[in-house]
Amino acid sequence: MFTPKCLAGEHALENVKEDFQSARRVEQYRVGKAALYFPEGLRWNYLPLDAVTEVRESFRVISGGHCVPIREKRPEIDLVTAAGVYHVSLEKEDSMQAILEMLKK
């Protein structure tokens, strides 16, 4: 099995494979007990939860259409770390609440 790549090098997990296998899937992401996993093609990257210093609820606006412009507000979570901010873009408000609940544990 592959090994997911750590996005915060100094916080790499020793048991990342076991955490990934037990992680719960929420939309395209996976949330484990120790990390949040981001898909990247056929591989996965992860952000250890102990590297996250702040969690912010946010949103992004998607616009489309030419004749009749359409704007749609979609949920997003911003995870602030020492290395920068990572955005978790979601489709449903329920998914955002599920991830936030798992991050609180």
C-alpha positions as CSV (number, residue, x, y, z in Angstrom):
1,M,0.0,0.0,0.0
2,F,1.1,3.6,-0.7
3,T,2.1,6.0,2.0
4,P,0.2,9.3,2.1
5,K,2.5,12.4,1.9
6,C,2.6,14.8,4.9
7,L,1.8,18.5,4.1
8,A,3.4,19.6,7.4
9,G,6.8,17.9,7.4
10,E,7.7,18.4,11.1
11,H,4.4,16.8,12.2
12,A,4.6,13.5,10.2
13,L,2.7,10.6,11.7
14,E,4.3,7.2,12.4
15,N,1.1,5.2,12.0
16,V,-0.3,7.1,9.0
17,K,-1.4,3.9,7.0
18,E,-3.5,2.6,9.9
19,D,-5.1,6.0,10.5
20,F,-5.9,6.3,6.8
21,Q,-7.5,2.9,6.6
22,S,-9.7,3.7,9.6
23,A,-10.6,7.2,8.4
24,R,-14.1,8.2,7.6
25,R,-15.0,9.5,4.1
26,V,-16.7,12.9,3.8
27,E,-17.2,13.9,0.2
28,Q,-13.7,13.6,-1.4
29,Y,-11.8,13.9,1.9
30,R,-11.1,11.4,4.6
31,V,-11.0,12.3,8.3
32,G,-9.0,10.1,10.6
33,K,-8.3,10.3,14.3
34,A,-4.9,12.0,13.7
35,A,-5.1,13.6,10.3
36,L,-7.2,15.0,7.5
37,Y,-6.5,13.4,4.1
38,F,-6.7,15.3,0.8
39,P,-6.9,13.5,-2.6
40,E,-4.2,14.2,-5.2
41,G,-4.8,12.2,-8.3
42,L,-4.4,8.5,-7.3
43,R,-2.5,9.4,-4.2
44,W,-3.3,11.1,-0.9
45,N,-1.7,13.9,1.1
46,Y,-2.5,14.5,4.8
47,L,-2.5,17.3,7.3
48,P,-1.9,16.1,10.9
49,L,-4.5,17.5,13.2
50,D,-1.9,18.6,15.8
51,A,-0.4,20.9,13.1
52,V,-3.7,22.8,12.9
53,T,-3.7,26.0,15.0
54,E,-7.1,27.4,14.0
55,V,-10.2,26.1,12.2
56,R,-12.4,28.7,10.4
57,E,-15.8,28.2,8.7
58,S,-15.8,30.0,5.4
59,F,-17.5,29.9,2.0
60,R,-16.7,30.3,-1.7
61,V,-19.0,31.8,-4.3
62,I,-19.4,29.9,-7.6
63,S,-20.6,31.9,-10.5
64,G,-21.8,30.5,-13.9
65,G,-24.0,31.2,-16.8
66,H,-23.8,33.8,-19.4
67,C,-27.3,35.0,-20.3
68,V,-28.6,34.5,-16.8
69,P,-25.8,34.8,-14.2
70,I,-26.0,32.3,-11.4
71,R,-24.2,32.7,-8.1
72,E,-24.1,29.9,-5.5
73,K,-22.5,29.9,-2.1
74,R,-20.7,26.7,-1.1
75,P,-19.2,25.8,2.3
76,E,-15.5,25.7,3.0
77,I,-13.3,25.1,6.0
78,D,-9.9,27.0,6.4
79,L,-7.3,25.1,8.4
80,V,-4.6,27.4,9.6
81,T,-1.1,25.9,10.2
82,A,2.4,27.3,10.6
83,A,3.0,26.3,7.0
84,G,0.0,28.2,5.7
85,V,-3.8,27.9,5.2
86,Y,-5.4,24.8,3.7
87,H,-8.8,25.1,2.2
88,V,-11.3,22.2,2.4
89,S,-13.9,23.0,-0.3
90,L,-17.2,21.1,0.1
91,E,-20.5,20.8,-1.7
92,K,-22.9,20.4,1.3
93,E,-23.4,22.2,4.6
94,D,-23.9,18.8,6.3
95,S,-20.5,17.7,5.2
96,M,-18.9,20.8,6.7
97,Q,-20.7,20.2,10.0
98,A,-19.6,16.6,10.0
99,I,-15.9,17.5,9.4
100,L,-16.1,20.2,12.1
101,E,-17.5,17.7,14.6
102,M,-14.7,15.2,13.8
103,L,-12.1,17.9,14.2
104,K,-13.4,18.8,17.6
105,K,-12.7,15.3,18.9
